Amino acid sequence: MMRLPDRETIAQMREVYRPGTRVELLRMDDQQAPPIGTLGTVRGVDDTGSIMVAWDGGGSLNVLFGVDECRKVDG
């Protein structure tokens, strides 16, 4: 079972992953996931701590808190 982050953690994530932030996908447990290394632009962080991303190749699967992984990239 996925454990949801507390409000403080979500607030911190929203500071780090502001809309417009560029990220790189490191891991995603989804058959429809873009390839590892795909870049995208953050649209926001939802109330479950998922990072909402518009991926460069199309699509908008969220990076799920505690399941998937991405990192900020300079740009």
C-alpha positions as CSV (number, residue, x, y, z in Angstrom):
1,M,0.0,0.0,0.0
2,M,1.3,3.4,-0.9
3,R,1.9,5.7,2.0
4,L,0.8,9.3,1.4
5,P,3.0,12.2,2.4
6,D,2.0,14.7,5.2
7,R,1.1,18.3,4.5
8,E,4.6,19.6,5.3
9,T,6.2,17.2,2.8
10,I,3.7,18.2,0.1
11,A,4.5,21.9,0.8
12,Q,8.2,21.2,0.5
13,M,7.7,19.3,-2.7
14,R,5.7,22.3,-4.1
15,E,8.6,24.6,-3.4
16,V,11.1,22.2,-5.1
17,Y,8.9,21.2,-8.1
18,R,7.3,24.5,-9.0
19,P,5.3,24.7,-12.3
20,G,7.8,25.1,-15.2
21,T,10.6,23.1,-13.5
22,R,12.3,20.7,-15.8
23,V,12.7,17.1,-14.7
24,E,14.2,13.8,-16.0
25,L,12.4,10.5,-15.4
26,L,14.5,8.0,-13.5
27,R,11.9,5.3,-12.7
28,M,8.2,4.8,-13.3
29,D,6.1,1.7,-12.5
30,D,3.6,1.9,-15.4
31,Q,3.3,0.1,-18.7
32,Q,2.5,3.4,-20.4
33,A,5.5,5.2,-18.9
34,P,7.8,7.2,-21.2
35,P,11.3,5.8,-21.5
36,I,13.7,6.4,-18.6
37,G,15.7,9.6,-19.3
38,T,12.7,11.4,-20.8
39,L,12.5,15.0,-19.9
40,G,9.4,16.9,-19.0
41,T,8.0,20.1,-17.5
42,V,6.3,20.1,-14.1
43,R,2.7,21.3,-14.1
44,G,2.4,21.1,-10.3
45,V,2.2,18.8,-7.3
46,D,-1.2,17.3,-6.3
47,D,-2.6,16.7,-2.8
48,T,-1.2,13.1,-2.8
49,G,2.4,14.3,-3.5
50,S,2.4,13.2,-7.1
51,I,4.4,15.4,-9.4
52,M,2.3,16.3,-12.5
53,V,4.5,16.4,-15.6
54,A,3.9,17.2,-19.2
55,W,6.5,14.8,-20.9
56,D,8.4,16.1,-23.9
57,G,7.4,13.2,-26.1
58,G,3.7,13.7,-25.3
59,G,1.6,12.3,-22.4
60,S,1.2,13.5,-18.9
61,L,1.6,10.6,-16.5
62,N,2.2,11.7,-12.9
63,V,5.4,10.8,-11.0
64,L,3.8,9.0,-8.0
65,F,5.1,9.8,-4.5
66,G,7.0,6.8,-3.0
67,V,6.7,4.7,-6.2
68,D,8.2,6.6,-9.2
69,E,11.3,8.8,-9.3
70,C,12.4,11.9,-11.2
71,R,15.1,14.5,-10.7
72,K,15.3,18.2,-11.4
73,V,17.5,19.2,-14.3
74,D,19.1,22.6,-15.1
75,G,17.6,24.3,-18.0
